[in-house]
Amino acid sequence: MSGPQATLLAFVLGLVWSSVPAAAQPIGAFRWQLQPYCNVLTLVVAQQNGVYTLAGTDDRCGGQQSASAVGVVFLNPNGTVGVGLTTVVPGGTPIHLEATITTASLSGTWRDSSGNSGTFVFTPGSSTGGSPRPVASGGVAPGSITAMQLAPGAVGPSAVAPNAITGGHIVDGSLTGADIGNALRAESAESATVVVQAAVHRIVAVLPPFNAPAAGRVIIQASGAFSFGGAQPALAFCSITTGTTVSAPYSVLAQEAVGSATSRFVPFAGMRSFSVAAGSSTTFRLVCLASTDISVWQPGLTALFVAGS
């Protein structure tokens, strides 16, 4: 057994058996490699009032700048020795490390807050090689922060860097239009066949109240078919409107000029745009009027919101 190893073993045994506080006294400097990485920790162990402290450096595999390392060593109830360290790498990123060693080998296992782990090898000599220990941004392991760790409203727009969140970070189906303030959103409504009596304004389709998340425009599209069944020429026209009567501009207009004893279908489509204010609630309707009784087959409305003027 080498001199440093014998000294550390004496320290560990003292940690196991001694419970008497002592004045501050250094035990010695010792080295461990964070295998499978090439990083080597050089730590000075000292006793202060019954607490064993660690202070030293991570050589960062011989890099131009080392990282500071401070912590404590303690006895676990199962007889192993625990190590807790915090290293601060250049740039200020902290990494927390926890290790467990045995008295037989003075080596054990380690794991850190960046998600790395391996063998904590007592090594009085130099590093046996390997790549440098990777450090996650902010010292936080990927995937270690979830919704469970975040309070509602804890992360606001100022905490998110531009373009930091992309489609790759969002689970399919987790966002709807209600989650995005000024995103495109659509509503639609369809009706069964509706009979429009002569000279009577009739609502043939209506959308649920459309709540605008921001100032913008709502584009409304209407579709359906007129069924002309009489022998006399007939005129039918409809409006996409927020009211309940047909008025200009007429969005749909059709005329049956040739009388026939059988029904004749004339499909129709129309479009209109409305300005809406942020937070407003608007009901859009398709209202039709005809010169004689007709049927409107499967009338429908679709609304598309676009933010901006």
Protein Blocks (a to p, Z undefined) as FASTA:
>chain_A
ZZklmmmmmmmmmmmmpccdcddddfbdcdddddfbfbdcddddddeehiacdddddekl
opabdcdddddddddfkopacdddddddehiiacdddddddfklopacdddfkopacddd
ddfbacebdcdddddehhiaehkacfklpcghkacfklpcghkacfklpcghkacfklpm
klccddddddddddddehiacdfbdcdddddfbgcddddddddddddfbfbdcddddddd
fblbdcdddfbdcddfbgcfbdcdddddddddddddehiacddddddddfbdcddehiad
dddddedZZ
